[in-house]
């Protein structure tokens, strides 16, 4: 999964936020991923979506809330 990206998606609108985006550089990622949220992220329901190096859907997190 080298070159994969993890993006933040607004659960309500389905829109992918332009920031933050985390790039995975490991060939076999495991463990946790820490992503800092900029102040522009509004309170609400979100999920993380992983995209492979080609930009195709690879995985999705459960819904979580930002206060």
mmCIF file of the N, C-alpha and C atoms, coordinates in Angstrom:
data_MODEL
# 
_entry.id   MODEL 
# 
loop_
_atom_site.group_PDB 
_atom_site.id 
_atom_site.type_symbol 
_atom_site.label_atom_id 
_atom_site.label_alt_id 
_atom_site.label_comp_id 
_atom_site.label_asym_id 
_atom_site.label_entity_id 
_atom_site.label_seq_id 
_atom_site.pdbx_PDB_ins_code 
_atom_site.Cartn_x 
_atom_site.Cartn_y 
_atom_site.Cartn_z 
_atom_site.occupancy 
_atom_site.B_iso_or_equiv 
_atom_site.pdbx_formal_charge 
_atom_site.auth_seq_id 
_atom_site.auth_comp_id 
_atom_site.auth_asym_id 
_atom_site.auth_atom_id 
_atom_site.pdbx_PDB_model_num 
ATOM 1   N N  . UNK A 1 1  ? 0.811   -1.195 0.000  1.00 0.00 ? 1  UNK A N  1 
ATOM 2   C CA . UNK A 1 1  ? 0.000   0.000  0.000  1.00 0.00 ? 1  UNK A CA 1 
ATOM 3   C C  . UNK A 1 1  ? 0.851   1.254  0.000  1.00 0.00 ? 1  UNK A C  1 
ATOM 4   N N  . UNK A 1 2  ? 2.016   1.208  -0.560 1.00 0.00 ? 2  UNK A N  1 
ATOM 5   C CA . UNK A 1 2  ? 2.859   2.392  -0.636 1.00 0.00 ? 2  UNK A CA 1 
ATOM 6   C C  . UNK A 1 2  ? 2.157   3.452  -1.462 1.00 0.00 ? 2  UNK A C  1 
ATOM 7   N N  . UNK A 1 3  ? 2.157   4.680  -0.953 1.00 0.00 ? 3  UNK A N  1 
ATOM 8   C CA . UNK A 1 3  ? 1.523   5.779  -1.663 1.00 0.00 ? 3  UNK A CA 1 
ATOM 9   C C  . UNK A 1 3  ? 0.043   5.929  -1.385 1.00 0.00 ? 3  UNK A C  1 
ATOM 10  N N  . UNK A 1 4  ? -0.504  5.105  -0.498 1.00 0.00 ? 4  UNK A N  1 
ATOM 11  C CA . UNK A 1 4  ? -1.920  5.226  -0.152 1.00 0.00 ? 4  UNK A CA 1 
ATOM 12  C C  . UNK A 1 4  ? -2.149  6.520  0.618  1.00 0.00 ? 4  UNK A C  1 
ATOM 13  N N  . UNK A 1 5  ? -3.354  7.030  0.534  1.00 0.00 ? 5  UNK A N  1 
ATOM 14  C CA . UNK A 1 5  ? -3.716  8.256  1.245  1.00 0.00 ? 5  UNK A CA 1 
ATOM 15  C C  . UNK A 1 5  ? -4.935  7.999  2.113  1.00 0.00 ? 5  UNK A C  1 
ATOM 16  N N  . UNK A 1 6  ? -4.969  8.679  3.248  1.00 0.00 ? 6  UNK A N  1 
ATOM 17  C CA . UNK A 1 6  ? -6.126  8.636  4.137  1.00 0.00 ? 6  UNK A CA 1 
ATOM 18  C C  . UNK A 1 6  ? -6.701  10.041 4.174  1.00 0.00 ? 6  UNK A C  1 
ATOM 19  N N  . UNK A 1 7  ? -7.982  10.149 3.857  1.00 0.00 ? 7  UNK A N  1 
ATOM 20  C CA . UNK A 1 7  ? -8.651  11.452 3.794  1.00 0.00 ? 7  UNK A CA 1 
ATOM 21  C C  . UNK A 1 7  ? -9.826  11.492 4.764  1.00 0.00 ? 7  UNK A C  1 
ATOM 22  N N  . UNK A 1 8  ? -10.226 12.688 5.138  1.00 0.00 ? 8  UNK A N  1 
ATOM 23  C CA . UNK A 1 8  ? -11.355 12.908 6.035  1.00 0.00 ? 8  UNK A CA 1 
ATOM 24  C C  . UNK A 1 8  ? -12.580 13.239 5.197  1.00 0.00 ? 8  UNK A C  1 
ATOM 25  N N  . UNK A 1 9  ? -13.705 12.567 5.493  1.00 0.00 ? 9  UNK A N  1 
ATOM 26  C CA . UNK A 1 9  ? -14.942 12.754 4.731  1.00 0.00 ? 9  UNK A CA 1 
ATOM 27  C C  . UNK A 1 9  ? -16.061 13.171 5.684  1.00 0.00 ? 9  UNK A C  1 
ATOM 28  N N  . UNK A 1 10 ? -16.807 14.192 5.306  1.00 0.00 ? 10 UNK A N  1 
ATOM 29  C CA . UNK A 1 10 ? -17.961 14.641 6.076  1.00 0.00 ? 10 UNK A CA 1 
ATOM 30  C C  . UNK A 1 10 ? -19.078 13.613 5.891  1.00 0.00 ? 10 UNK A C  1 
ATOM 31  N N  . UNK A 1 11 ? -19.533 13.017 6.975  1.00 0.00 ? 11 UNK A N  1 
ATOM 32  C CA . UNK A 1 11 ? -20.550 11.963 6.921  1.00 0.00 ? 11 UNK A CA 1 
ATOM 33  C C  . UNK A 1 11 ? -21.871 12.472 6.358  1.00 0.00 ? 11 UNK A C  1 
ATOM 34  N N  . UNK A 1 12 ? -22.254 13.689 6.706  1.00 0.00 ? 12 UNK A N  1 
ATOM 35  C CA . UNK A 1 12 ? -23.545 14.230 6.297  1.00 0.00 ? 12 UNK A CA 1 
ATOM 36  C C  . UNK A 1 12 ? -23.588 14.556 4.808  1.00 0.00 ? 12 UNK A C  1 
ATOM 37  N N  . UNK A 1 13 ? -22.570 15.264 4.326  1.00 0.00 ? 13 UNK A N  1 
ATOM 38  C CA . UNK A 1 13 ? -22.568 15.705 2.922  1.00 0.00 ? 13 UNK A CA 1 
ATOM 39  C C  . UNK A 1 13 ? -21.891 14.708 1.988  1.00 0.00 ? 13 UNK A C  1 
ATOM 40  N N  . UNK A 1 14 ? -21.026 13.848 2.542  1.00 0.00 ? 14 UNK A N  1 
ATOM 41  C CA . UNK A 1 14 ? -20.268 12.917 1.710  1.00 0.00 ? 14 UNK A CA 1 
ATOM 42  C C  . UNK A 1 14 ? -19.066 13.559 1.042  1.00 0.00 ? 14 UNK A C  1 
ATOM 43  N N  . UNK A 1 15 ? -18.817 14.841 1.350  1.00 0.00 ? 15 UNK A N  1 
ATOM 44  C CA . UNK A 1 15 ? -17.704 15.544 0.728  1.00 0.00 ? 15 UNK A CA 1 
ATOM 45  C C  . UNK A 1 15 ? -16.383 15.225 1.417  1.00 0.00 ? 15 UNK A C  1 
ATOM 46  N N  . UNK A 1 16 ? -15.368 14.996 0.595  1.00 0.00 ? 16 UNK A N  1 
ATOM 47  C CA . UNK A 1 16 ? -14.015 14.773 1.082  1.00 0.00 ? 16 UNK A CA 1 
ATOM 48  C C  . UNK A 1 16 ? -13.389 16.127 1.374  1.00 0.00 ? 16 UNK A C  1 
ATOM 49  N N  . UNK A 1 17 ? -12.817 16.297 2.551  1.00 0.00 ? 17 UNK A N  1 
ATOM 50  C CA . UNK A 1 17 ? -12.174 17.550 2.899  1.00 0.00 ? 17 UNK A CA 1 
ATOM 51  C C  . UNK A 1 17 ? -10.794 17.619 2.253  1.00 0.00 ? 17 UNK A C  1 
ATOM 52  N N  . UNK A 1 18 ? -10.379 18.783 1.780  1.00 0.00 ? 18 UNK A N  1 
ATOM 53  C CA . UNK A 1 18 ? -9.080  18.917 1.134  1.00 0.00 ? 18 UNK A CA 1 
ATOM 54  C C  . UNK A 1 18 ? -7.916  18.764 2.114  1.00 0.00 ? 18 UNK A C  1 
ATOM 55  N N  . UNK A 1 19 ? -8.172  18.977 3.383  1.00 0.00 ? 19 UNK A N  1 
ATOM 56  C CA . UNK A 1 19 ? -7.130  18.887 4.400  1.00 0.00 ? 19 UNK A CA 1 
ATOM 57  C C  . UNK A 1 19 ? -7.782  18.386 5.671  1.00 0.00 ? 19 UNK A C  1 
ATOM 58  N N  . UNK A 1 20 ? -7.278  17.458 6.420  1.00 0.00 ? 20 UNK A N  1 
ATOM 59  C CA . UNK A 1 20 ? -5.965  16.849 6.274  1.00 0.00 ? 20 UNK A CA 1 
ATOM 60  C C  . UNK A 1 20 ? -5.980  15.649 5.326  1.00 0.00 ? 20 UNK A C  1 
ATOM 61  N N  . UNK A 1 21 ? -4.822  15.364 4.792  1.00 0.00 ? 21 UNK A N  1 
ATOM 62  C CA . UNK A 1 21 ? -4.583  14.159 3.995  1.00 0.00 ? 21 UNK A CA 1 
ATOM 63  C C  . UNK A 1 21 ? -3.299  13.543 4.525  1.00 0.00 ? 21 UNK A C  1 
ATOM 64  N N  . UNK A 1 22 ? -3.330  12.279 4.893  1.00 0.00 ? 22 UNK A N  1 
ATOM 65  C CA . UNK A 1 22 ? -2.140  11.584 5.372  1.00 0.00 ? 22 UNK A CA 1 
ATOM 66  C C  . UNK A 1 22 ? -1.706  10.575 4.319  1.00 0.00 ? 22 UNK A C  1 
ATOM 67  N N  . UNK A 1 23 ? -0.415  10.550 3.997  1.00 0.00 ? 23 UNK A N  1 
ATOM 68  C CA . UNK A 1 23 ? 0.118   9.599  3.031  1.00 0.00 ? 23 UNK A CA 1 
ATOM 69  C C  . UNK A 1 23 ? 0.817   8.475  3.779  1.00 0.00 ? 23 UNK A C  1 
ATOM 70  N N  . UNK A 1 24 ? 0.530   7.240  3.373  1.00 0.00 ? 24 UNK A N  1 
ATOM 71  C CA . UNK A 1 24 ? 1.149   6.064  3.987  1.00 0.00 ? 24 UNK A CA 1 
ATOM 72  C C  . UNK A 1 24 ? 2.321   5.645  3.114  1.00 0.00 ? 24 UNK A C  1 
ATOM 73  N N  . UNK A 1 25 ? 3.509   5.629  3.699  1.00 0.00 ? 25 UNK A N  1 
ATOM 74  C CA . UNK A 1 25 ? 4.718   5.305  2.942  1.00 0.00 ? 25 UNK A CA 1 
ATOM 75  C C  . UNK A 1 25 ? 5.202   3.875  3.188  1.00 0.00 ? 25 UNK A C  1 
ATOM 76  N N  . UNK A 1 26 ? 4.586   3.162  4.106  1.00 0.00 ? 26 UNK A N  1 
ATOM 77  C CA . UNK A 1 26 ? 5.016   1.809  4.455  1.00 0.00 ? 26 UNK A CA 1 
ATOM 78  C C  . UNK A 1 26 ? 4.419   0.767  3.505  1.00 0.00 ? 26 UNK A C  1 
ATOM 79  N N  . UNK A 1 27 ? 5.197   -0.247 3.101  1.00 0.00 ? 27 UNK A N  1 
ATOM 80  C CA . UNK A 1 27 ? 4.639   -1.287 2.245  1.00 0.00 ? 27 UNK A CA 1 
ATOM 81  C C  . UNK A 1 27 ? 3.631   -2.183 2.968  1.00 0.00 ? 27 UNK A C  1 
ATOM 82  N N  . UNK A 1 28 ? 3.730   -2.270 4.282  1.00 0.00 ? 28 UNK A N  1 
ATOM 83  C CA . UNK A 1 28 ? 2.805   -3.093 5.060  1.00 0.00 ? 28 UNK A CA 1 
ATOM 84  C C  . UNK A 1 28 ? 2.395   -2.312 6.306  1.00 0.00 ? 28 UNK A C  1 
ATOM 85  N N  . UNK A 1 29 ? 1.492   -1.316 6.166  1.00 0.00 ? 29 UNK A N  1 
ATOM 86  C CA . UNK A 1 29 ? 1.127   -0.495 7.322  1.00 0.00 ? 29 UNK A CA 1 
ATOM 87  C C  . UNK A 1 29 ? 0.381   -1.300 8.373  1.00 0.00 ? 29 UNK A C  1 
ATOM 88  N N  . UNK A 1 30 ? 0.678   -1.004 9.628  1.00 0.00 ? 30 UNK A N  1 
ATOM 89  C CA . UNK A 1 30 ? -0.050  -1.628 10.733 1.00 0.00 ? 30 UNK A CA 1 
ATOM 90  C C  . UNK A 1 30 ? 0.008   -0.683 11.923 1.00 0.00 ? 30 UNK A C  1 
ATOM 91  N N  . UNK A 1 31 ? -0.834  -0.917 12.891 1.00 0.00 ? 31 UNK A N  1 
ATOM 92  C CA . UNK A 1 31 ? -0.857  -0.056 14.057 1.00 0.00 ? 31 UNK A CA 1 
ATOM 93  C C  . UNK A 1 31 ? -1.818  1.096  13.893 1.00 0.00 ? 31 UNK A C  1 
ATOM 94  N N  . UNK A 1 32 ? -1.432  2.243  14.417 1.00 0.00 ? 32 UNK A N  1 
ATOM 95  C CA . UNK A 1 32 ? -2.335  3.391  14.409 1.00 0.00 ? 32 UNK A CA 1 
ATOM 96  C C  . UNK A 1 32 ? -1.806  4.500  13.512 1.00 0.00 ? 32 UNK A C  1 
ATOM 97  N N  . UNK A 1 33 ? -2.679  5.439  13.254 1.00 0.00 ? 33 UNK A N  1 
ATOM 98  C CA . UNK A 1 33 ? -2.361  6.581  12.417 1.00 0.00 ? 33 UNK A CA 1 
ATOM 99  C C  . UNK A 1 33 ? -2.866  7.821  13.137 1.00 0.00 ? 33 UNK A C  1 
ATOM 100 N N  . UNK A 1 34 ? -2.013  8.802  13.318 1.00 0.00 ? 34 UNK A N  1 
ATOM 101 C CA . UNK A 1 34 ? -2.413  10.028 13.994 1.00 0.00 ? 34 UNK A CA 1 
ATOM 102 C C  . UNK A 1 34 ? -2.521  11.136 12.950 1.00 0.00 ? 34 UNK A C  1 
ATOM 103 N N  . UNK A 1 35 ? -3.679  11.771 12.898 1.00 0.00 ? 35 UNK A N  1 
ATOM 104 C CA . UNK A 1 35 ? -3.931  12.840 11.941 1.00 0.00 ? 35 UNK A CA 1 
ATOM 105 C C  . UNK A 1 35 ? -4.384  14.070 12.723 1.00 0.00 ? 35 UNK A C  1 
ATOM 106 N N  . UNK A 1 36 ? -3.648  15.150 12.586 1.00 0.00 ? 36 UNK A N  1 
ATOM 107 C CA . UNK A 1 36 ? -4.034  16.408 13.222 1.00 0.00 ? 36 UNK A CA 1 
ATOM 108 C C  . UNK A 1 36 ? -5.130  17.084 12.414 1.00 0.00 ? 36 UNK A C  1 
ATOM 109 N N  . UNK A 1 37 ? -6.118  17.618 13.094 1.00 0.00 ? 37 UNK A N  1 
ATOM 110 C CA . UNK A 1 37 ? -7.217  18.310 12.407 1.00 0.00 ? 37 UNK A CA 1 
ATOM 111 C C  . UNK A 1 37 ? -6.993  19.809 12.440 1.00 0.00 ? 37 UNK A C  1 
ATOM 112 N N  . UNK A 1 38 ? -7.048  20.464 11.290 1.00 0.00 ? 38 UNK A N  1 
ATOM 113 C CA . UNK A 1 38 ? -6.910  21.926 11.278 1.00 0.00 ? 38 UNK A CA 1 
ATOM 114 C C  . UNK A 1 38 ? -8.150  22.579 11.883 1.00 0.00 ? 38 UNK A C  1 
ATOM 115 N N  . UNK A 1 39 ? -8.019  23.846 12.260 1.00 0.00 ? 39 UNK A N  1 
ATOM 116 C CA . UNK A 1 39 ? -9.135  24.588 12.859 1.00 0.00 ? 39 UNK A CA 1 
ATOM 117 C C  . UNK A 1 39 ? -10.312 24.750 11.900 1.00 0.00 ? 39 UNK A C  1 
ATOM 118 N N  . UNK A 1 40 ? -10.087 24.550 10.612 1.00 0.00 ? 40 UNK A N  1 
ATOM 119 C CA . UNK A 1 40 ? -11.165 24.710 9.623  1.00 0.00 ? 40 UNK A CA 1 
ATOM 120 C C  . UNK A 1 40 ? -12.163 23.557 9.642  1.00 0.00 ? 40 UNK A C  1 
ATOM 121 N N  . UNK A 1 41 ? -11.820 22.448 10.319 1.00 0.00 ? 41 UNK A N  1 
ATOM 122 C CA . UNK A 1 41 ? -12.748 21.310 10.403 1.00 0.00 ? 41 UNK A CA 1 
ATOM 123 C C  . UNK A 1 41 ? -13.849 21.662 11.400 1.00 0.00 ? 41 UNK A C  1 
ATOM 124 N N  . UNK A 1 42 ? -15.070 21.700 10.907 1.00 0.00 ? 42 UNK A N  1 
ATOM 125 C CA . UNK A 1 42 ? -16.234 22.072 11.720 1.00 0.00 ? 42 UNK A CA 1 
ATOM 126 C C  . UNK A 1 42 ? -16.720 20.880 12.547 1.00 0.00 ? 42 UNK A C  1 
ATOM 127 N N  . UNK A 1 43 ? -17.414 21.133 13.665 1.00 0.00 ? 43 UNK A N  1 
ATOM 128 C CA . UNK A 1 43 ? -18.002 20.038 14.431 1.00 0.00 ? 43 UNK A CA 1 
ATOM 129 C C  . UNK A 1 43 ? -18.969 19.232 13.565 1.00 0.00 ? 43 UNK A C  1 
ATOM 130 N N  . UNK A 1 44 ? -19.021 17.935 13.800 1.00 0.00 ? 44 UNK A N  1 
ATOM 131 C CA . UNK A 1 44 ? -19.943 17.088 13.053 1.00 0.00 ? 44 UNK A CA 1 
ATOM 132 C C  . UNK A 1 44 ? -19.456 15.658 12.965 1.00 0.00 ? 44 UNK A C  1 
ATOM 133 N N  . UNK A 1 45 ? -20.136 14.871 12.147 1.00 0.00 ? 45 UNK A N  1 
ATOM 134 C CA . UNK A 1 45 ? -19.832 13.446 11.964 1.00 0.00 ? 45 UNK A CA 1 
ATOM 135 C C  . UNK A 1 45 ? -18.912 13.281 10.752 1.00 0.00 ? 45 UNK A C  1 
ATOM 136 N N  . UNK A 1 46 ? -17.886 12.472 10.907 1.00 0.00 ? 46 UNK A N  1 
ATOM 137 C CA . UNK A 1 46 ? -16.898 12.244 9.865  1.00 0.00 ? 46 UNK A CA 1 
ATOM 138 C C  . UNK A 1 46 ? -16.515 10.776 9.826  1.00 0.00 ? 46 UNK A C  1 
ATOM 139 N N  . UNK A 1 47 ? -15.824 10.385 8.771  1.00 0.00 ? 47 UNK A N  1 
ATOM 140 C CA . UNK A 1 47 ? -15.148 9.091  8.718  1.00 0.00 ? 47 UNK A CA 1 
ATOM 141 C C  . UNK A 1 47 ? -13.880 9.250  7.902  1.00 0.00 ? 47 UNK A C  1 
ATOM 142 N N  . UNK A 1 48 ? -12.962 8.321  8.074  1.00 0.00 ? 48 UNK A N  1 
ATOM 143 C CA . UNK A 1 48 ? -11.722 8.311  7.304  1.00 0.00 ? 48 UNK A CA 1 
ATOM 144 C C  . UNK A 1 48 ? -11.878 7.352  6.143  1.00 0.00 ? 48 UNK A C  1 
ATOM 145 N N  . UNK A 1 49 ? -11.329 7.723  5.000  1.00 0.00 ? 49 UNK A N  1 
ATOM 146 C CA . UNK A 1 49 ? -11.371 6.851  3.834  1.00 0.00 ? 49 UNK A CA 1 
ATOM 147 C C  . UNK A 1 49 ? -9.944  6.682  3.328  1.00 0.00 ? 49 UNK A C  1 
ATOM 148 N N  . UNK A 1 50 ? -9.550  5.422  3.099  1.00 0.00 ? 50 UNK A N  1 
ATOM 149 C CA . UNK A 1 50 ? -8.222  5.125  2.559  1.00 0.00 ? 50 UNK A CA 1 
ATOM 150 C C  . UNK A 1 50 ? -8.337  4.915  1.056  1.00 0.00 ? 50 UNK A C  1 
ATOM 151 N N  . UNK A 1 51 ? -7.436  5.547  0.321  1.00 0.00 ? 51 UNK A N  1 
ATOM 152 C CA . UNK A 1 51 ? -7.371  5.422  -1.130 1.00 0.00 ? 51 UNK A CA 1 
ATOM 153 C C  . UNK A 1 51 ? -6.022  4.817  -1.492 1.00 0.00 ? 51 UNK A C  1 
ATOM 154 N N  . UNK A 1 52 ? -6.012  3.847  -2.411 1.00 0.00 ? 52 UNK A N  1 
ATOM 155 C CA . UNK A 1 52 ? -4.746  3.236  -2.794 1.00 0.00 ? 52 UNK A CA 1 
ATOM 156 C C  . UNK A 1 52 ? -3.934  4.217  -3.645 1.00 0.00 ? 52 UNK A C  1 
ATOM 157 N N  . UNK A 1 53 ? -2.767  3.789  -4.090 1.00 0.00 ? 53 UNK A N  1 
ATOM 158 C CA . UNK A 1 53 ? -1.870  4.664  -4.848 1.00 0.00 ? 53 UNK A CA 1 
ATOM 159 C C  . UNK A 1 53 ? -2.487  5.159  -6.148 1.00 0.00 ? 53 UNK A C  1 
ATOM 160 N N  . UNK A 1 54 ? -3.515  4.479  -6.651 1.00 0.00 ? 54 UNK A N  1 
ATOM 161 C CA . UNK A 1 54 ? -4.198  4.876  -7.882 1.00 0.00 ? 54 UNK A CA 1 
ATOM 162 C C  . UNK A 1 54 ? -5.402  5.781  -7.608 1.00 0.00 ? 54 UNK A C  1 
ATOM 163 N N  . UNK A 1 55 ? -5.681  6.048  -6.319 1.00 0.00 ? 55 UNK A N  1 
ATOM 164 C CA . UNK A 1 55 ? -6.812  6.894  -5.949 1.00 0.00 ? 55 UNK A CA 1 
ATOM 165 C C  . UNK A 1 55 ? -8.122  6.144  -5.814 1.00 0.00 ? 55 UNK A C  1 
ATOM 166 N N  . UNK A 1 56 ? -8.056  4.805  -5.855 1.00 0.00 ? 56 UNK A N  1 
ATOM 167 C CA . UNK A 1 56 ? -9.263  3.983  -5.719 1.00 0.00 ? 56 UNK A CA 1 
ATOM 168 C C  . UNK A 1 56 ? -9.541  3.688  -4.251 1.00 0.00 ? 56 UNK A C  1 
ATOM 169 N N  . UNK A 1 57 ? -10.821 3.520  -3.915 1.00 0.00 ? 57 UNK A N  1 
ATOM 170 C CA . UNK A 1 57 ? -11.257 3.187  -2.556 1.00 0.00 ? 57 UNK A CA 1 
ATOM 171 C C  . UNK A 1 57 ? -10.569 1.914  -2.071 1.00 0.00 ? 57 UNK A C  1 
ATOM 172 N N  . UNK A 1 58 ? -10.034 1.955  -0.837 1.00 0.00 ? 58 UNK A N  1 
ATOM 173 C CA . UNK A 1 58 ? -9.398  0.769  -0.257 1.00 0.00 ? 58 UNK A CA 1 
ATOM 174 C C  . UNK A 1 58 ? -10.067 0.353  1.051  1.00 0.00 ? 58 UNK A C  1 
ATOM 175 N N  . UNK A 1 59 ? -10.463 1.315  1.892  1.00 0.00 ? 59 UNK A N  1 
ATOM 176 C CA . UNK A 1 59 ? -11.072 0.998  3.190  1.00 0.00 ? 59 UNK A CA 1 
ATOM 177 C C  . UNK A 1 59 ? -11.733 2.245  3.760  1.00 0.00 ? 59 UNK A C  1 
ATOM 178 N N  . UNK A 1 60 ? -12.530 2.037  4.814  1.00 0.00 ? 60 UNK A N  1 
ATOM 179 C CA . UNK A 1 60 ? -13.237 3.148  5.453  1.00 0.00 ? 60 UNK A CA 1 
ATOM 180 C C  . UNK A 1 60 ? -13.336 2.865  6.939  1.00 0.00 ? 60 UNK A C  1 
ATOM 181 N N  . UNK A 1 61 ? -13.217 3.914  7.747  1.00 0.00 ? 61 UNK A N  1 
ATOM 182 C CA . UNK A 1 61 ? -13.357 3.787  9.207  1.00 0.00 ? 61 UNK A CA 1 
ATOM 183 C C  . UNK A 1 61 ? -14.827 3.850  9.591  1.00 0.00 ? 61 UNK A C  1 
ATOM 184 N N  . UNK A 1 62 ? -15.074 3.646  10.851 1.00 0.00 ? 62 UNK A N  1 
ATOM 185 C CA . UNK A 1 62 ? -16.408 3.868  11.392 1.00 0.00 ? 62 UNK A CA 1 
ATOM 186 C C  . UNK A 1 62 ? -16.624 5.366  11.540 1.00 0.00 ? 62 UNK A C  1 
ATOM 187 N N  . UNK A 1 63 ? -17.847 5.776  11.672 1.00 0.00 ? 63 UNK A N  1 
ATOM 188 C CA . UNK A 1 63 ? -18.183 7.175  11.871 1.00 0.00 ? 63 UNK A CA 1 
ATOM 189 C C  . UNK A 1 63 ? -17.686 7.635  13.240 1.00 0.00 ? 63 UNK A C  1 
ATOM 190 N N  . UNK A 1 64 ? -17.182 8.842  13.292 1.00 0.00 ? 64 UNK A N  1 
ATOM 191 C CA . UNK A 1 64 ? -16.782 9.451  14.584 1.00 0.00 ? 64 UNK A CA 1 
ATOM 192 C C  . UNK A 1 64 ? -17.183 10.921 14.559 1.00 0.00 ? 64 UNK A C  1 
ATOM 193 N N  . UNK A 1 65 ? -17.178 11.532 15.734 1.00 0.00 ? 65 UNK A N  1 
ATOM 194 C CA . UNK A 1 65 ? -17.654 12.897 15.869 1.00 0.00 ? 65 UNK A CA 1 
ATOM 195 C C  . UNK A 1 65 ? -16.532 13.836 16.282 1.00 0.00 ? 65 UNK A C  1 
ATOM 196 N N  . UNK A 1 66 ? -16.552 15.033 15.738 1.00 0.00 ? 66 UNK A N  1 
ATOM 197 C CA . UNK A 1 66 ? -15.635 16.101 16.100 1.00 0.00 ? 66 UNK A CA 1 
ATOM 198 C C  . UNK A 1 66 ? -16.463 17.174 16.799 1.00 0.00 ? 66 UNK A C  1 
ATOM 199 N N  . UNK A 1 67 ? -16.026 17.584 17.990 1.00 0.00 ? 67 UNK A N  1 
ATOM 200 C CA . UNK A 1 67 ? -16.744 18.631 18.744 1.00 0.00 ? 67 UNK A CA 1 
ATOM 201 C C  . UNK A 1 67 ? -16.110 19.970 18.522 1.00 0.00 ? 67 UNK A C  1 
# 
